[in-house]
Amino acid sequence: MQKIRLLLLAAALVAPVAQAEGNSEAPARNQSMTGYRCLTPGPATGWTYLDDSHILIDGGRYKYSMEFSDPCWGIKFDNSLAFKGDTFNGRVCGDLGDQVITERMHCQIKHMEIISTAQYRQIIKDNKDAIAAKKAAKKAKAP
């Protein structure tokens, strides 16, 4: 897992999307999270690359799965990430304007959700297994 250099960036020109309060269920696919369920970048301890459109974030109390609106080319090779979230408190809730900022580009968050620790670990395991299988297949094809 790669380390995160945590930076809180304000989205000065982006107005937060109105959110429904009191919903204790996971947000719908295109609905942002609210309050304490949002990612607070400070306690985040790491991130895992899955592909150019998906990453996992270990946010301390919660684990998050994030999907980008467009491929975030090169994120695989970055050593640090920063987050651009709410202008008031810096939290990243999946609102319009929330971004993951890499060394190479700004990546708009399309969807994010909280996942269980068991899901987080399983996704990482499955990803490592898939990478190992690709390497083995490539090695088998080599003369």
C-alpha positions in Angstrom: 0.0 0.0 0.0 1.3 3.4 -0.9 1.6 6.2 1.6 -0.6 9.3 1.3 0.8 12.7 1.7 -2.2 14.4 2.9 -3.1 17.9 1.8 -6.3 19.6 2.4 -7.2 21.7 -0.5 -10.2 24.1 -0.6 -12.5 24.2 -3.6 -12.9 27.9 -3.6 -15.3 28.2 -6.6 -17.3 25.0 -6.2 -20.6 25.1 -4.3 -21.5 22.0 -2.4 -24.3 19.9 -3.7 -27.4 19.9 -1.5 -27.6 16.7 0.5 -30.5 14.9 2.2 -30.0 14.6 5.9 -30.9 11.7 8.1 -30.2 8.9 5.6 -28.3 6.2 7.5 -28.1 3.9 4.5 -25.3 3.9 2.0 -25.8 6.7 -0.5 -27.3 5.9 -3.9 -24.9 5.5 -6.8 -24.9 9.2 -7.7 -25.7 10.6 -4.3 -22.9 12.0 -2.2 -22.3 11.0 1.4 -23.0 13.3 4.4 -21.3 14.3 7.6 -19.1 11.8 9.5 -19.3 9.2 6.7 -17.3 11.5 4.4 -13.5 11.0 4.0 -11.6 13.2 6.4 -8.1 13.2 4.7 -6.1 13.8 7.9 -6.7 10.3 9.4 -6.2 8.5 6.0 -3.3 6.2 6.1 -2.9 4.8 2.6 -4.3 4.0 -0.8 -4.3 1.1 -3.2 -4.4 1.4 -7.0 -6.8 -0.9 -8.7 -6.9 0.5 -12.2 -6.9 3.9 -13.8 -10.5 4.5 -12.8 -10.6 3.0 -9.3 -8.7 3.2 -6.1 -9.2 2.2 -2.4 -8.6 4.6 0.4 -7.8 3.5 4.0 -9.5 6.4 5.8 -8.7 5.2 9.3 -12.2 4.7 10.7 -13.7 3.8 7.3 -12.4 2.2 4.1 -13.5 3.8 0.8 -13.9 2.7 -2.8 -13.5 5.5 -5.3 -14.4 5.7 -9.0 -13.2 8.5 -11.2 -15.3 10.2 -13.9 -12.5 9.7 -16.4 -9.4 7.5 -16.3 -6.8 9.0 -14.0 -3.7 8.1 -16.2 -0.5 7.5 -14.3 -2.0 7.3 -10.8 -0.4 3.8 -10.6 3.0 5.4 -10.5 2.3 8.3 -8.1 3.7 8.2 -4.5 1.3 10.6 -3.0 -2.3 11.8 -3.3 -4.0 14.9 -2.1 -7.7 15.6 -1.9 -9.8 18.6 -2.9 -13.0 18.5 -0.9 -15.5 20.8 0.9 -14.5 24.4 1.1 -15.5 24.6 4.8 -14.1 21.5 6.4 -12.0 19.7 3.6 -14.1 16.5 3.8 -14.5 14.5 0.6 -18.0 13.3 0.2 -18.3 12.6 -3.5 -19.8 16.1 -4.2 -19.5 17.9 -7.5 -15.9 19.3 -7.5 -14.4 16.7 -5.1 -11.1 15.5 -6.6 -8.1 13.3 -6.0 -5.0 15.2 -7.0 -2.0 13.3 -8.2 1.5 14.4 -9.1 0.3 14.5 -12.8 -3.4 15.5 -12.8 -6.6 16.3 -11.0 -9.1 13.4 -11.1 -12.8 14.1 -10.6 -14.5 11.7 -8.2 -17.6 10.1 -9.9 -18.6 7.9 -7.0 -17.3 6.9 -3.6 -18.7 4.5 -1.0 -17.7 3.1 2.3 -16.8 -0.6 2.2 -16.3 -3.0 5.1 -12.8 -4.0 6.2 -13.4 -7.5 5.0 -14.5 -6.1 1.5 -11.4 -3.9 1.5 -9.0 -6.8 2.2 -10.8 -9.1 -0.3 -10.6 -6.5 -3.1 -6.9 -6.0 -2.4 -6.3 -9.8 -2.4 -8.3 -10.3 -5.6 -6.3 -7.4 -7.3 -3.0 -8.9 -6.3 -4.1 -12.3 -7.5 -5.2 -10.8 -10.9 -1.8 -9.1 -11.3 0.0 -12.3 -10.5 -2.1 -14.2 -13.0 -1.3 -11.6 -15.7 2.4 -11.9 -15.0 2.3 -15.7 -15.1 0.4 -15.6 -18.4 2.9 -13.1 -19.8 5.8 -15.2 -18.6 4.3 -18.4 -20.1 4.0 -16.7 -23.5 7.6 -15.6 -23.5 10.0 -17.8 -25.6 
